[in-house]
């Protein structure tokens, strides 16, 4: 078996020689991200869904973030944190949503040279939703206003329109509207 300790090692080695592992991570990162956003875009997830459906959505978001961490930069990691936070909001996990929104903000603070202008707006949007869900309306309102302010500063029209569309999308738990 080519001097390898097991059949599993042989399979792993053959796979690594045929396909760059980074390409595999990128493919899974993109694929899982798109699948997670499809559920968010379709508003097809709620805290009332069966636990297995909610868990599957969170696993998808976590898996996408994991794969991007293998090949991306800290902002790819941060965007994964945003996806996990948004998914956590939809499945009713406020503490989890706050934790991952906080991590996105931390990554932006520690890597400002890598953050896009829209990263800032999205990070505050995620925090605002998570705080609104948790019932911290004052902080949520402040974060929402900051997200709106930062959205207005986005240089590229197409990117600003995307963030604006997310800012009007529910759930906001009565904070906006």
C-alpha positions in Angstrom: 0.0 0.0 0.0 2.7 2.5 -1.0 4.3 2.4 2.4 1.3 4.0 4.1 0.0 2.7 7.4 -3.6 2.0 6.3 -6.0 2.0 3.4 -7.5 5.2 4.8 -4.1 6.9 4.6 -3.8 5.8 1.0 -7.2 7.2 0.1 -6.3 10.5 1.8 -3.0 10.7 0.0 -4.5 9.9 -3.4 -7.2 12.6 -2.8 -4.6 15.2 -1.9 -2.6 14.5 -5.0 -5.5 14.7 -7.4 -7.2 17.8 -6.0 -5.7 20.6 -4.0 -7.2 20.5 -0.5 -7.6 24.3 -0.6 -9.9 24.0 -3.6 -12.0 21.4 -1.7 -12.3 23.8 1.3 -13.2 26.7 -1.0 -15.9 24.6 -2.8 -17.5 23.5 0.5 -17.2 27.0 2.0 -19.0 28.6 -1.0 -21.6 25.8 -1.4 -22.6 25.7 2.3 -22.6 29.5 2.5 -25.0 29.6 -0.5 -27.2 26.9 0.9 -27.4 28.7 4.3 -28.3 32.0 2.7 -30.9 30.4 0.5 -32.7 29.4 3.7 -32.3 32.9 5.1 -33.4 34.5 1.8 -36.5 32.3 1.6 -37.3 33.0 5.2 -37.8 29.3 5.5 -36.6 28.9 9.1 -38.0 29.7 12.5 -37.7 28.8 16.1 -40.9 26.8 15.8 -39.3 24.4 13.2 -38.4 20.9 14.4 -35.1 20.8 16.3 -33.4 18.7 13.6 -34.2 21.3 10.9 -32.8 24.1 13.1 -29.7 22.1 14.0 -29.1 21.4 10.3 -29.2 25.1 9.5 -26.7 25.9 12.2 -24.4 23.0 11.2 -24.5 24.3 7.6 -23.4 27.8 8.8 -20.7 26.4 11.1 -19.4 24.1 8.3 -19.2 27.0 5.8 -17.3 29.1 8.4 -15.0 26.1 9.1 -14.1 25.6 5.5 -13.5 29.4 4.9 -11.2 29.4 8.0 -9.0 26.8 6.3 -8.4 28.9 3.1 -9.6 32.4 3.7 -8.5 35.4 5.5 -9.8 36.8 8.8 -12.7 38.6 7.0 -13.8 35.3 5.4 -13.9 34.1 9.0 -15.8 37.2 10.1 -18.4 36.7 7.3 -18.8 33.1 8.5 -19.4 34.5 12.0 -22.1 36.8 10.5 -23.8 33.8 8.8 -23.8 31.8 12.1 -25.2 34.8 13.9 -28.0 35.4 11.4 -28.8 31.7 11.4 -28.9 31.6 15.2 -31.4 34.5 15.2 -33.7 32.5 12.9 -33.6 29.4 15.0 -34.1 31.3 18.3 -30.7 31.2 19.9 -30.0 34.8 21.1 -26.9 34.1 23.1 -25.3 32.2 20.2 -26.2 35.1 17.8 -24.7 37.7 20.1 -21.5 35.6 20.6 -20.9 35.3 16.8 -21.9 38.9 16.0 -19.4 40.0 18.7 -16.7 37.8 17.1 -17.3 39.4 13.7 -16.9 42.9 15.2 -13.7 41.7 17.0 -12.3 40.4 13.7 -13.0 43.7 12.0 -11.3 45.6 14.9 -8.2 43.4 14.7 -7.9 43.4 10.9 -9.2 46.8 9.7 -7.0 46.6 6.6 -8.9 43.5 5.4 -12.5 44.7 6.2 -14.6 46.1 3.4 -16.9 49.0 4.2 -19.9 46.7 4.0 -18.4 44.4 6.6 -18.8 47.1 9.2 -22.5 47.6 8.4 -23.2 43.9 8.4 -21.4 43.3 11.7 -23.6 46.0 13.4 -26.7 44.7 11.7 -26.0 41.2 13.1 -25.4 42.6 16.5 -28.6 44.7 16.4 -30.7 41.7 15.5 -29.2 39.5 18.1 -29.6 42.1 20.8 -33.2 42.8 19.7 -34.0 39.1 20.0 -32.5 39.0 23.4 -34.7 41.9 24.5 -31.9 44.5 24.9 -33.8 47.1 22.9 -31.6 50.2 23.8 -28.3 48.5 22.7 -30.1 47.0 19.7 -31.4 50.3 18.6 -27.9 51.9 18.9 -26.4 49.0 16.9 -29.2 49.3 14.2 -28.5 53.1 13.9 -24.8 52.4 13.5 -25.5 49.8 10.8 -27.7 52.3 9.0 -25.0 55.0 9.3 -22.3 52.7 8.0 -24.5 51.5 5.2 -24.9 55.0 3.9 -21.1 55.2 3.7 -20.6 52.2 1.5 -18.8 53.4 -1.6 -20.2 50.9 -4.2 -23.8 51.3 -5.1 -24.4 47.6 -5.6 -22.9 46.7 -2.3 -24.9 49.4 -0.5 -28.1 48.1 -2.1 -27.4 44.6 -0.8 -26.9 45.9 2.8 -30.0 48.1 2.6 -32.0 45.1 1.5 -30.8 43.2 4.5 -31.6 46.0 6.8 -35.3 46.0 5.9 -35.6 42.2 6.1 -37.2 40.7 9.2 -36.8 39.6 11.8 -36.3 42.7 13.9 -38.4 41.7 16.9 -40.3 45.0 16.8 -37.2 47.2 16.7 -37.8 48.5 13.2 -40.9 49.2 11.3 
